[in-house]
Amino acid sequence: MNFVKDCLKGIAIGAGAILPGISSGVLCVIFGIYEKLLDAILNFFKDMKKHLKFLMPLVIGGGIGIILSSNLLIYFFHTYPIHTNSIFIGLILGTIPILIKEVNQKEKFKKSNLLFLGIALFIGVMSVLGEKILPVHTIENLDFIYLMASGFFMSVGVVVPGVSSTIILMLLGVYAVYLQSVSNLYLPVLIPMAIGLLLGSFLFMKIIKWLLNQFYAPTFYSIIGFTLGSVFVLMPELSNGIELLLSVFCVILGWQVAKLIVNI
């Protein structure tokens, strides 16, 4: 049963790597597996059996999520934007109090932590605004090295909670190519991007892990700030009171689901 639950988490995390405005890192934080995931990947060879048991369902689910999100999940975001966006908002907001409680249990609360949260929130909101105004470009004749570099920088959005990999790929002009390649499983684009993604993910995981070990509370409050910033990209456009009530209902639903997920 745990294998199935972890696969479902992996599907959501995989979707976060491709859906606009959704961060895989945020979803790992929401599911309460972010630190455990960092440890399992960075220390994989120290206890292969244990870490493989934890990672296998997430990897399988992640692969499924990436493939599904290029079609099915994007369909839901476009066809039912109010429902889908609002549920994700509730999912994120519902975990924030739990995350704050968790970090305060490990380290005594300091007012300076709110400064880190505020700065990260500001950066997250600015990233959201940038993503909304950036056009989606396409680049012809992309070479192997450029695609690998794109995957490397994309890893920042995959590893760091609240930083959207979408905006990074848009800035590099490869988001449309990436989306189409995932949908069609076009390996000449996916392979070099995957190589860059793996290299970048390992490097940035090392950095985040070091920060958590040395500056746990400030780093975690920064992560929470980035997570809160990701809420703004999900804000649905409401045109009447009925849609507002529907949105509020879905936010509450997402909030309750978040509580269940954290306790899984």
N, C-alpha and C positions, 0 to 999 in steps of 0.2 A: 504493500500500500504506500509506503514511504517513497518507493521508486516512482510510482505514478505521480505522486504529489510533487516530487522534485522535477519530474519531466514537465509537468504543467508550469512550474516556476521557470524552467529553462525555456519553454515556449514563449513566455512573456518577456524574458530577458533577451531572447533572440529577436523578438519583434522590436524591442527597444533599439536595436542596432540599425533598424531601417526606417522606422516610422518617424516622420518629422516631429521634432519637439520632445520626443521621448528618449530618455537616457537609460542605457542598460545599467549603468552604475546606480542610478536612482532606484531602479527596480530591485537591484540586489540589496540596497539599503532597506527598502520597503519590506522585502521578504526576510530580513534579518540574517542574511548570509554573506554580507559584504566582506567582513573581516575574515570569516572562515574560508571564503573563496580565495582571498589573497593568500592566506596561509597554505591552502591546499595546492595552489599553483606554484608558488615560490619555493615550497619545501616538498615538492612532489616526490623526489627520490629518497627522502628521509623515511617515508612510510608509504610506499607505493600502493599497497593493498588498501589501506585506510583512505587515502586521498582519491584513489581510482573509484572506490565505492561511492564516494561523495560526488565526484565530478562526472561520472559516466551518465547518469540521468539528466544532469544539467546540460551536458554537451549534446546528447541526443535531442532533448527538448529544444535547445538553442538552434540546432540545425533545422528542425521542423518549424520553429517560430520564424526564422529568417525567410524560409520558403513561403509559409502561409501569409506572412505579413505583407509580402509583395503583391498579394492578391486579395485574400479573404479579409484580413484586418483593415487594410486600406479601404476596402468596400464599406466596412462598418463605420469607419471614420468619416467617409464621404456621404454615406446614405443616412446614417443616424448620428450626426455630429454632436448634437446636444446630449443624447443618452451616453454615448461613448466617452466624450470629453469629460462630462460631469462625473461619471463613475471613476475615471482616472484621477480627477481632482480629489474626490472623496477618499480614494485609496491612498493618495499621497498625504493629505491632511490628517487622515486617521492614524497614520504611523508616527507623525512628528512628536506628539506628547510621549509616546512610548520610547522613541529614540532619545529624547531629552532626559527622560527618567533613567534610561540605561546608562548614558554617559555620566550623569550626576551620581550614580551609584558607584562608579569606578573612580571618579575624581570629584572633589568638593567643588561646588559651583563658584565661579568667579565672574564678576561683572564684565571683566575684559573679554570673556567668551562671547558676549553679545556683540562686541565690536567685530569679531571675526565673522559671526553670523550675518551681521549687517553688510559688511563688505562683500561677502560671498553672494548674498541676496541681490545686492546692487549689480554685481557682475553678471549674475544669472539673468536678471531682468534685461540688462543691456544686450545680452546675447540673444534673448528672445526677440527684442525689438529689431536687432540686426537680421535675424533669420526671417522676419516677416517682410522686410523690405528688399532682401537680396533676391535677384532673379535667378532662375535655375538655368545655367548654361550647359552647353554640350561642347566637348572638345574632340575634334577629329584627329585621327592618327596618333592616339595616345601611345607612348612607348612604355616598355616594361619598367624602367627606372621611375618614371613619373607616377605610374600606377602604384608601384611599391611605396614610394614616398607618400602618396595620398593615403594608402592604408596605414602607414606609420603615424601620420598626423591624425587620422580618424580614430586611432586607438585612445587618444586623449578623451574623446567623447564617450568611448566605450568604458574606460576605466574610471574616469573622474565623475562622480555623481553630479548631475545637474548640468554638465557641459554636453550640449547636443552635438553628436557627430555629424548631423545633417548640415549644420551651419558651416562646419569645417569643410565638408565635401562641396558645399555650394561655393565657398570662397575659392576652392581649388578648381571649380568648374566641372566636377566629375559626378555630381549627385545623380543627374539624369542617366548617365552612362551606367553608374553603379546600380541604380534601381532596375533598369532594363536588363542588365546582365544577371542580376539575382533572379528576376522573373523568368528569364530564359535559360538560366544556368550556363551562361557564356563564360567558359573557363579561361580564355585568353585574357579577360579582364579580371576575373575573380581570383585567379591563382597569384598574380603579382600583388594584388591588394591584400590577399590573405597573408602572404609572406611579410609584408610591411606591418600589417595589423598585429601579427604574432610578436614580431620584434619590438614594436612600440608598446604593446600591452605589457610585456615582461619588464621593460624599462620603467614605465610609469607605475606599474604595480610595486616595483622596488622602492620608488620614491614615496608613494603613498604609504606603504608599509613602514618605511623609516619615519615618516612624519607621525604616524599613529603611535609608534613606539616612543618617540622623543617628545612629541607635543600632542598627546592623545586628545585632550578636551578641545583645544583650539582647532585642531584638524577636524574633529568630528562636528564641532559647531559650524565650521566652514562648509562641511559636507551637507549639513542640515540647511544651511543658507542657500547653497546651490540647488538643493532639492526643492525648497520653497519657490525658488526662482523659476523652476520648470513648470510650476502651476500656471503661470501667466500665459504660456504658449497654448495651454489647453482651454482657456476661457472661451466658452461658446458664444456665438452671436445670438442674442435673444431679441425678438421683435414684439413680444406681447407677454401678458401676465401668465398665460397658460404655459408658455415655454419656460418662464421663470420658475413656476411651481414644479414643472417636470425636471428642470435642472437641479433644483434644491432636493427633490426626492432622490434623484440619481446620486447626488453628492453624499446624502445620508446613507444610501445603499452602499456606496463605495467605502464610506467610513466604517460601516459595520463589517464589510468583507475584510477590510484591513485588519481589524481586531482578530478575526478568525485566522487570517493568514499568519499573523505574528505568533499566534499560539499553536500553529501546526508543529 
